[in-house]
Structures are given as C-alpha cells and as structure tokens.
Amino acid sequence: MNRISNLKAKGLRTHYCKDLTLDIIGENITVCGWVVSVRSHGENLNFVDLKDVTGVIQIVFKHKISYSHGDVLKVSGHLQRRPEGTENPALFTGEIELIATSVEILSEASALPIPTDEHTKVDENMRLRYRYLDLRTQRMQKNIIFKADLIHLLRNALANEGFIEIDTPLLWVPTPEGAREFLVPSRLSKGSFYALPQSPQIAKQLLMVSGFDRYFQFAKCLRDEDLRADRQFEFTQLDLETSFMTAQDIMDLISHVLRQALNEIGLSHYLTFKKMTFAEAYRRFGTDKPDMSIEQELIDVSKIFESSELKALAGKKVVCLKTANNQFSRTKLDNLVTRAKELGAEGLLWIKLLDDNQIESPVAKYLKNDEITQLIQMTNSVPPIVLLFVAGNEDVFRVLGQIRLEIRQDLTQNENFNFVWVDKFPLFEKAPEGTLVPAHHPFTMPDLNTLSFLETQPEKVLSESYDLVLNGWELGSGSLRIHDKKLQQRVFKALGLSEGEMLEKFGFLLEAFSYGVPPHGGFAIGIDRLTALLLREASIREVIAFPKSQSGIDPMTGAPKPVPENSLKELGISLKRS
C-alpha cells in the first residue's frame, strides 16, 4: 500500500510524474514541481529535471533558459520517447521526456544552503536547521510517507478488530510514571500546572471503566528525558486498551495486527515472532531487550570451571560468548578487557581455539585438556574461533550482553525483523537511592503466584507485564492492569505512598475503581521506533518531520526561547535569575 499511487492530478497540473508513461506519448500534459538539476548542451538545447512528490521527469527546452535549483515551475508540453542510448534506468520515467512548449515560474529560489540531492552528505545540524529543504530529498519523503502508510494500515487493522479510536487530553494531571514531565502553567488557576502526558495510561484505564471495551489512538506523548537515537521529547505511540482479555490474548492481538499491516507493506517474509520471560532474556542475552538479529547467545559455562585452577573462574558464575571471528588482534582483545572493567566486571578472559587443537590465551597453562574439550562441546565450537569469558556474580550476564552488542560486527547477523515478546518482569526495581519504584508503572497487575511477597519481599513479586522488542530496541510495553481498589492501594503502599498521597495523586482513579472495574490490559508501541527499524534507519530523527537535535534544541526555530516578562506575569510566574 502506498498513498502516492492514489494521487489524482487536479488544479494547475494534468499529471504527476508517476502518471507519465510510454502509453501517453504525444499527449499534451502539464506538470508542476521543483527544479533539481539544470544541464545545458548549448543555447538551443537545455535539460531540467523537475521533481514532484511522486518522482522526477526530464524536461527538454529548445531555447535558452535561466532556471535555478529550487525554482518552482509549471511546465506544459508533450511527451516523447528518449533517443536510443539516452535512457536513464534509475528513473521510473527514464524512457521518456517532456518537450516544453510553455513555462510559468511559480516561485524563484535563492541559492539553497544545503543540497537536496541524494548523493551529498550534509551535517545533521544543518539538515535540522533547514529541515524543510532536507524533507525534499527522496529518502526523507519516502520515510515520512512510509510512516503515514504504516499508521493507516495499523488503524484499519485495529478498526477491523472492533477497536474504537478515542482522543485523550494533552493537558492532564501530573502522575508519576517513571519519567520527568513537561509542565504547563495555568493562567486561570495561577500557581497550578497541567502536565503533558507521558502516555494516556490513566485515561485509557478510565475508558475501560466507562465500558468502551476496546480503545486505541495514535497518541502524542511527551517525556522530559535525555535524547538519544531512539528517544525524542515528543513521540507518537499506538496506544490501546482492552477489557476481559488475558496477557497472552493481547500479545497475540498485537502480533496479528503487525503481521497484517506489514504484509500489506510487503515485509511479512522478513518477520519472526518469539517469546521469552525476563529471566530467560537476561540469561541468554544479558538484557531485557534482546537483539535477536545477532545469532550468538551467552552460554553459562560455570560447571566446567567449578574446580578450576584459575581463581578468577573457580566457584564463580562464568559466562561465555562464542564469536564468529578468528582474527581478533591482541589490541582489540586488550580493549575488550578494558571495556569489561568499565562495565563493572573484574575483567575479561579470552581463548583462541586453533586449527591444530591448540589454544592461545593468557591463561593457557592453567586450563586442563578436559576443560577445553567440554568448552568445545558446550559451545558447539569449530576451531579456529575466539571465545570470550566474564566471571563474577549474576551481573556478568549484563556485562557480556553489552559487549555482545558492541562487537556485533564480529558475530553472525541475520536480516530479519526479529520481534520478541518479553514477559514476567519484576513488579518493582530499586532506584539508585535504594527506594522501590515501578518497573513499568504503578498500575501494573502483580503476578498472583508471587503476590504473597508484596509486603515482606516486594523485590520477589513478578508482574503481568510484557514488552515487544525488535532487533534490540524496545518498541513498546504493556501489561494487565490492577482492577481492584484494595490491591491498587497495597501496591501504592509498597511504593511508599501514604494514604494522603494516594488520595492527592490518584484520588480520582481510586474513586472510579469504587464503581465497578472490568479486568483490563493494554499496550503501547512506539511508531517512530517501529518505522525507523523497518526502514533500517539508525535514529528516529530520520522518520520525524521536525525533530529536536541531540541537545533538545530545534535549530530551525531556535526553540526553546525565553518569553516576555508580561507573558510570565499573566501566568503568575517569576523567574529567579542566577
């Protein structure tokens, strides 16, 4: 599905570039677009490539011209087949050209500060400064249109499943959901603030209390977090909530909707969907966001070294990573040792298994033959190969998992879109200061099999939550929600909230829970992240029309900017100057 194919020419033009084919040779047509190149072959033969949102057509002028890159033209003429040998197979219109009979300059352009071709690399800050020009490039237009098509297909798929699209407020009440919120001062209630929603979490739960059963929206969410390749202050997520469904039902529904939408886009043959628990993901990949495009997994080889002569390994948790590269230089291996220490490990050991059944390692003389034999068997290694080891406590999985991501070029990778569901997360996690915080959010349903630990050993309580991960990026999170008022109060209490704080922050939710609440759960998937991964882009900035820079600045508008003193006074705000 591509909405460009549905465009019908009206108004100033008779055709889009996509409509120009050999079938209409000789017809009189009018096209409109931007000049992207000018080539002169003498005063009486000049060529212009004219671009619109659907493609490019070569215009032939049999007279002198003075057009510049960026000018907007309306050109009328007739199509002809290009002379033999001058065809351009890179263009859809590469076999034809338009012989101009009349031209109208709709807009003249100054010299462009950045090129809009596909071949010149431009500094990202300049691209953001002149984003309206950057968006003219074929790549950026393809990305933005792909995202629009994806949203359209997902919307249709959910509508077919009986979901109702409902808007929720952008001006909302501050709620602790794990990230800093953007606050909006109220002019009418001076000294009070709205919060821009981190997600529509509470609103969509209230819609389930209202009896709508199945809700969704493409929600604009805002979080005041440090920016990176997969994070912006404002982002779009597909948000949904449904009643009377199990966690597995919701995961199956999302998988079905994604398969259906991506099949329409032509990507279904690249899709894989797997599932594992949080504990399994950590054991196999050292993270709750496993990158399944890397085939090598972490291997627990602790038993082999239980009685090792090496004190660095004996009696410790020992995890191994088999590489796909037998040519590691000593400098690279030394750098990996340093990196493991930076990540918190005591160090990193390496063993090169050589073709002649010999080994090379700084600790070779301490390794027994049966240990080497067991290693080869347990790791299914075929020499020559390099094995990497980290030893210590349970944290070794995290350390080697991070190194696995950083040396991905030395591992075997596949080209699939490797979706994986991760569930059974802990309900709580420890903040740096030692207090309990929700691993997802405070409305997540505890796993009933571990609920008995809530008041005594809350760190042992698991949750009915689930994340969807794609090639190492967390696409989205979901969970079953607490639908019992007393249980919700118990969770709030475990988080350290007093009864007064519960009423102040969540009184309206607890009151709603007094009037009959269906079991419910939901999910939210980051549309920008999904789009970037499907297009194999390294940053979500490449699929957002007007993103912020890494530092949170908009180079195009200069935002954020100071506001006049009278505007602050109207809001009842005074600034403390440092």
N, C-alpha and C positions, 0 to 999 in steps of 0.2 A: 504494500500500500504506500503510495506517495502522493501527497496532496498536489504536488506540482503537475501531475498528469491530469488533474481535474480542472486546471485553469482554462478559462474560455476568454479569448481576446474580445475586449469591448473598448469603447471610448476612442482614444486617439489612435489606436493601432488595430489592424485587422488580424495580426498573428503574433504569437510568441515565438521565440526561436525554436522551441520544441516542436512547433507545428510545421516547420519548414522542411519539406522532404522532396524527393525526386518526383513524387506524384503530382506536385503542383508547379512543375517547371512551366515557365511562361506566364504564370498568373501575376497580376498586379497586387502587390501587398504593401502594407505599411508596418514598420516595426519601430519600437522605442527602446532606448537604453543608454548605457554609458559607454563612452569610448575607452577601450582598454589597451589599444595599440594603434599606431599610425605608421604606415610604411609607404615611402614614395619611390616610384620607379620612373620618375620624370614628371614633367608638368602635366601631362595628359593621361597619366595612369597612377592612381594612388589607391591604397587599400586601408580600410579601417576595420578593426574587429570591434563589433558592437555587442555588449553583454546585457542581457536581462536576467531575471531570477531563474529562468529555465535553461539558459545556455548562451552560446556565442554564435554569431553569424558574420561571415566576411562580407564587407560592403566594397564594391568596386566603384570608384569615381573616375570618370574620364575627363577630368578637368582639375585645375589647381584647387587645393583645399588648405585650410589653416585651423584644423581642429586639434585639440589637445586632450591628453589623457584625463579623463574625469568629466569631460563635457557630456551633457545630456542632449541627445539628438532624436528627432523624429524623421525617419527616412522612408520614402516611398520609392518603389521601383518594381522590377520583375526578376524572378529567379531564373538562373541558368545553371547548367552543369559546369563544374570547373573544368578547364582544359586538362587533357590527359597528362598525368605526371605532376600535377599541382595539388592533388587531393591531400587532405590532412586527416589521417585515420584516427587521430586523437580526439577529434570533434565529432559530435553527432551530426553536425551539418557539414562535415568535412568534404562532401562530394559536390556541394552546391555553393553558390554565391549570389549576392543580391546586387544587381546593376542599378545604381541610384539614378533616379530621374528628378527627384526634388528632396530638399533637406530643409528642416527647420531646427535651429538651435534653441532648445528649450531652456538651457542653463549653461553658462560658461563656468569653467572651473579654474581656480588658481592652481599653481603648481602644488601637487599633492605632497604633504610632508612625509608620508610613508607610501611605499608601493602597494598596489592591490593585486599583484600577480601571485602565483603560487610558488615561485622559484627563489624569491629573495627572503632570507631570514631577517626578521625585524625584532629588535629588543622588545621584551614583553611590556615594559613600562610605556614605550612609545605606542605599542598596539593598544594599550588601555587608554592612553591619552587621546588617541584618535580612533576610538573604538568604532565609531560609525563608518570609518573607512576600512578598518580591519574586518568588519562584518560584510563588506562587499566581496571578500575573497570567496572563491568557490568552496574551499574547505569549511569556512565558518558558516556559510549559508547552508551547506549540506548538514552540518552538525545541528544547527538550530531547527531546520526543517525535520530532520530525523527525530529530534526530541518532540516536536509537535505531533508527528505521526504516531510516536510511541504513546504519548498521553491519550491521543484519540482512540487508539486500539485498546488500551487498558480501560478507558472509560466505557467503551462499548462492551468489553468482556464482562465488566462488573455489572453493568446495566442488565446484561443477559442473565446474570445470576440473581437478579432481584434486588440489587443494592440501590439505595436512594441517595442522590447527591444533595448534600445539605451544607451550607456555609456556616462557619462558626466565627465568633468575634475575633478581631485583631486587637481590640482594646479589652484587656482581660484583667483578672486579679493576679497579683504576684503569687506564684506557687513554687515550692522547692522541687525541682525535677532533675537536679544534678548539674545544671549549667547556670552561669550568670545570665540575668535577664536584662533586656533593654527596657528602661522605664520611660513613661510618657507623663509629664505633669498635667494636672487638670486645671484649666482656667476657672471653671465654675466651683471647684472644691479645692481652693488653694491649700497647698501643703500635702495634698494627696496625689497618688500616682496610679495610673494604669500600668500594666506590664504587657509588652508584646509577647505573644505566646511562644514558648519553646516548642510546643506541639498542642494540638487541640485535645489533649488527654482527658481532662475532666469534662470538657464539653461533650465529647463523644460518649463518655460513660453516662452522662445525664440524658443523652438522646436514647440510650438503651432503657433507662428508667422510664422515659417517655413512651416506650413501646414501639419505636420505629423498626426494630429487629435487625435491619441491615443498612448501615450508613457508610458513605465514602465521600471524600473530597480530595482535590489536589490542593493541599494546604500550603500557604506561605508561612514558614516557621523562622523564628529569629532567636539566635543564641550569641551572647557576647563572649565568644571563645577565641583563643589564638587561631589564626588562619593557617591553613596548610593546603596541600594538593587536593585533599578530599573534603575540605571544610571551608564554608563561607559564613559570614554573619547571617545572611538570609538565604534560604534554600527552599526548594519545593519538594514536598513528600506526598506520596499517595497514602492517605490516611483512611483506615477503615475500622469498623467495629461491628460486631455481630453477636446476637444472643443465642443461647441454647446450643452452643457448639463446643466440641472438645478442642484441645490444643492441636491434636492431630488433624481434626476437621479443617481448622483454619490454615494450617501449613499446607494441606492438600489443596485447598481452595486457591491459595496464593500461587502455588506451583502450577496449577491448571491455568490460571489467568495469565501467568507469564508465558507458559508454553503457547497458549493460544495467540497472544499478541506477537510473540517473537516468531511464530510460524508464519504470520501474515507478513512480517518483515523479511522472511527468508533466512532466519538464523536457527531454525529448530534443529538442524542436523549437527549443530555445534554444542547443544545443551546437554549437561548431565546434572542430575539432582541426587544428592546423597544426604544422609542424616547421621548425626552422632551426638553424644552427650558432651557437655562441657568438659567433664573429666577425661573422656576419650580424646577430645580435641587437644587438650593440654598434654596428654601422654604421647600422642602421635606427632604433634606439630609444635608444641610449646607455646600455644596461643589459643585464644577463643575465636580467632579469625583465620582459620587455616587456608593457606593458598594451595588449592588442590591442582593448580596448573604445574606445580613442581612435584615430580613423582617420588623423589626420595623422602622418606619419613624418618623420624627419630626412632632409634632402637635401644631399648633398655637392655644393657649387657652386664648388669650388676652381678648376676650369678657367676659369670665367668671369672670375675676378679675378687670373689669373696675372700679367698686366701692368697691373694697376690703378694708377691714380694715387694711390690710398689706401694708404699704407704699412701701415695696420692690417690690410689684406687681401692685399696683393701677396705672392705666393710662399708663402702660408700655407695651412693646412687651414682651409677656410671651410665651415661647416655652416649650413643654413637650416631654419627651421620656418615653415610657412605656417599662419596662424591661421584661424579661422572667424569672426572678429570684426573689423569695420572701424571700431569706435568706441573704440579704446584712447585713454584720456586721456593727456596728457603726464605727469601724475603717475605713472600706472601704468607707463608706459614707463620713466620715470626709476627707479622701484622695481625694474624688471626688470634694468636696467643694474647697480644696486647688488647685486642678488641674484646676478648672474653673477660679479661680483667676489668675493662671499663664497664662491662655489663654486670659485674658483681661476682664473677667466678674467681676461684683461686688461680685458674689458668686454663690452658687447653693442651691436650696431647694429640699427637698425630702419628700415624703409622702408614708407611708406604708398603703395600704388598706388591712385590716384584714378580716378574715372569718366572724366575727360576726358583720359586718357593722361598726366596729370601725376603727379609724385611729391612726397611730403613726407618729408624726412629731414634730420637734422643734417648729413649729408654729401652732400646732393643735388647740390651744384655739382661734386663730384668724380666723379660717376657718368656714364658715357658712355651714349648712347642705345642702342648695340648691347648693352651690358651689361644694361640694363633689359629689352630685347627678349628676350635669352637667359634672363634670370631668369623672365620671364612664361612662356616656353615650357617651361623645365626644371621649374618648379614647378607648371605647369598652372594658373596663377592667372587668375581672372576678377575684375578690379577692380570695386568697391573692396575692398581686402584689405590686411592688415598682414603683413609678412614680418619675422622676427627672425633675426639672424645672430650667430654666435660664431666668432671666428677665433683660431688659435694652432696648437698641436700636436694629436696624436691625442686629448688629453684634452677637446677641445671637444665630442666626442660625448657624454661623460658629463655635462658642464655643461648642454648644451642638452636632453639627455634628462631631466635633473632638472627643468628649467624647464617642459618639456612636461607633466610630471605636475602641477606646481604651478599651471598655468594651464588645467587640463583644462576648466574652465567656458567657456573661450574657444575650445574645439576641438570637433570633431564626435564624438559618442559614440554607440555602439550599446548595446542592452540585452541582447546575447547573453552567454552564458558562454563566453568566448574562451580555450579551452585551447591552449597551445602547448608543444611539446617543444623544449627547447634542448639540443644535444649538442656534443661535441668541445670541452669545456672544456680549458684548460691543466691539466696534471697538478699543477703547483706554482704558488704565488703567493708574493710577498715579504711578510714580516712587517714592521711598522714599523721594527724594528731591523735589517732587511736580510737576515735569515736566510730560508731556504726553509721553507715549511710546505705541507701538502697542501691543494689547492684543495677537495677533498671529504674524503677520509680516506686514510690511508697504504696501504690495501689495494686501491685503485683500479687497474685494469689500464691500463697505458700503451697509447697508440695505437702499434701496431707500426711504422707508417710513419715515426714520429718518434722511436722508441726509441733510435736511434743517437746522439741528442744527450744521453742521460741523464747521462753522466759529464762531458761537456765544456760543453754549453749547456743545462742542465736546464730553463730557462725556456721553451725551444722545444718541449718534449715535450707533446703533447696526450694526452688521456685518453679511455677508453671510458666516459665518464660522461654522464648525461642528467638534466635537471631538468624537472619538469612545472610550468608556470606558468599561473595563472588570473587574468586581469584585473590583472596587476601584482604578484600575491602568489605567492611560491614555495610551491607545495603540497607538493613533495617532491623528493627526489633519489634517484638510483640509479646503478648502474654495473655493468659486468663487473668481477669481482674477479681479483686475481692468484692463480693456482693453481699457480705454480711456485716452489718454495722459494728457488732461487737468484735469481730475478727479484725476489722479495719482499725478499731481503737487499740487493740492489742499490738498491732504492727506499729502504729504511731507511738505507743508507749515504749516499745523496744528500741525505737529510734530516738528516744529521749524527750519526746514531746509531753508536756503536762496537759491536763485536761483543758486548762485555759488556752494553751497554744493550739490545741486541736480545734477548739471552737473558733478561735480567732482566724486561723488559716484555712480550715476546712469545714467550718460550721455548716455552710450551705450544702456541701456534699453529704455530710453525716445526716442532716435533716432529710435530704432526698432519700437516703437509704432507710428512712423510717417508714416509707410508703410503698414498699414492695419493689424489689430489685431482681431482675432476671439474671441468672448466671450469664456472664458475657465475657468476651475477649476480643482482641483486635491485633492490628499490625500496622506499621508504617514503613514504607520503603522509600529511600532517597532517590528521586527521579533523576537528579543531576548526576549522582554517582552511577546509577544504572546506565544512563545514557553514555557517560564518559567511558565506562568499561566496555560497553557494546561497540563503541566506535574505536576502542583501543587508544583512547587519549589518556595522557598521564595526569591530567588535572581537570577538575570540574569547571575551572575558569574557561575551558575551551568549549563548554556547552551552555554557558550562561551568557545572555546577551550583554549585560552590563555588570560584570563582577567587580569586586574590590581587589586591590593588589594584596600581596602577601602581608603588608603592614596595615591593612584595613583602610587604605586611602582609595578614593576614586580619582585617579589622575585626570579624568576628563572634566569633571565638575568641580574638583577641589574639595569635595565633601570628605570629612566633616568640617564645618566652618563655624566661627563664632557668630552669635546672633546679637542684634542690637539690644542695648540695655532696656529700652522701653518694652521689648517683647518679653524679656525676663521679668520685668516688673509686673506686667499683665498676668504672668503666671505665678506671681508671688515668690520668685526665686531671686536670690542674690548670690553672686559668686565670690568666694574667698580667694583673693589674689595671693599667690605665694611670693 
